Amino acid sequence: MDNKEIKVIADAMLEKKAQDVVSLDLRSIGTAISDHFIVCNADSTPAVVAIADNVEDRVIEKCKRKVVRTQGKENAFWVILDYGDIVVHIFQTPYRAFYRLEDLWADAERTAYED
């Protein structure tokens, strides 16, 4: 996945009012399970689902790619959209603070996205 696709995902998140949108470039970390993570959070279950649905729609529309697998939509505390080389993480705000995913990958190059 290239930077255009990462930008499509970040923009799709921001369209649905995602907070603190960040991408992590994991390619320099040999043990990472994908090349990139994109992480954001929202304050409610409906917002998390709306962000996830919008990301899926925009990636199909603009990048012609379907998600390989998804996890977490049933409770929407933490939704994962796996595109293979990129994994999207959409948290409810308290869960993002609890799991501190970015801290686990602190060595990764980080890019923040804003409206």
C-alpha positions in Angstrom: 0.0 0.0 0.0 1.4 3.4 -0.9 1.1 6.8 0.7 -1.9 7.6 -1.5 -3.8 4.7 0.1 -2.8 5.7 3.6 -4.1 9.2 2.9 -7.4 7.8 1.6 -7.8 5.9 4.9 -6.9 9.0 7.0 -9.3 11.2 5.0 -12.1 8.6 5.4 -11.5 8.6 9.1 -11.6 12.4 9.3 -14.7 12.6 7.2 -16.5 10.8 10.1 -14.9 13.0 12.8 -12.3 10.6 14.0 -9.9 12.0 16.6 -6.1 11.8 16.8 -5.6 10.1 13.4 -2.0 8.7 13.2 -0.2 6.4 10.9 2.8 4.4 12.0 5.4 3.2 9.4 6.4 -0.2 10.7 8.7 -1.2 7.8 11.9 -0.5 9.7 10.8 -2.7 12.6 11.6 -6.3 11.5 9.0 -8.0 13.8 6.0 -6.0 12.7 3.0 -7.9 11.3 2.3 -5.3 8.6 3.9 -2.3 6.9 1.6 0.3 8.4 -0.8 0.9 11.2 -3.4 3.7 11.0 -5.0 4.5 14.4 -7.8 6.7 15.5 -10.5 7.0 18.1 -14.0 8.2 18.6 -16.3 8.7 21.6 -19.2 6.4 20.9 -20.0 3.0 19.4 -22.0 4.4 16.5 -19.0 6.7 15.6 -16.6 3.8 15.6 -18.8 1.8 13.3 -19.4 4.8 11.0 -15.6 5.4 10.7 -14.9 1.7 10.0 -17.7 1.6 7.3 -16.5 4.8 5.7 -12.9 3.5 5.6 -14.0 0.3 3.9 -16.2 2.3 1.4 -13.5 4.8 0.5 -10.8 2.2 0.0 -13.0 0.2 -2.3 -14.1 3.4 -4.2 -10.7 5.1 -4.5 -8.1 2.2 -4.2 -10.1 -0.8 -5.5 -9.2 -2.8 -2.5 -11.4 -4.8 -0.2 -10.6 -5.5 3.5 -9.0 -8.9 4.0 -10.7 -9.4 7.4 -12.3 -7.3 10.1 -12.6 -7.8 13.8 -14.5 -6.0 16.6 -17.6 -4.5 14.8 -19.9 -6.5 17.0 -19.1 -4.5 20.1 -17.2 -1.6 18.5 -14.8 -1.0 21.4 -11.8 -1.6 19.0 -12.4 -2.3 15.3 -9.6 -3.7 13.2 -9.6 -3.6 9.4 -6.8 -5.8 8.0 -5.6 -5.0 4.5 -2.6 -7.2 4.8 0.2 -4.6 4.4 -1.8 -2.1 6.4 -3.9 -2.6 9.5 -6.5 0.0 10.6 -7.3 0.4 14.3 -10.4 2.3 15.3 -10.9 2.6 19.1 -13.4 4.0 21.4 -11.5 6.7 23.2 -11.0 5.0 26.7 -9.8 1.7 25.0 -7.2 3.6 23.0 -5.9 5.1 26.2 -5.9 1.7 27.9 -4.2 -0.3 25.2 -1.7 2.4 24.2 -0.9 0.8 20.9 1.4 3.6 19.7 3.6 3.1 22.8 4.1 -0.5 21.8 5.4 0.7 18.4 7.2 3.8 19.7 10.2 3.2 17.3 8.0 3.5 14.2 7.9 6.7 12.2 4.7 8.5 13.1 2.5 10.8 10.9 -0.4 12.8 12.3 -3.4 13.7 10.1 -5.9 16.6 10.6 -8.9 18.1 8.8 
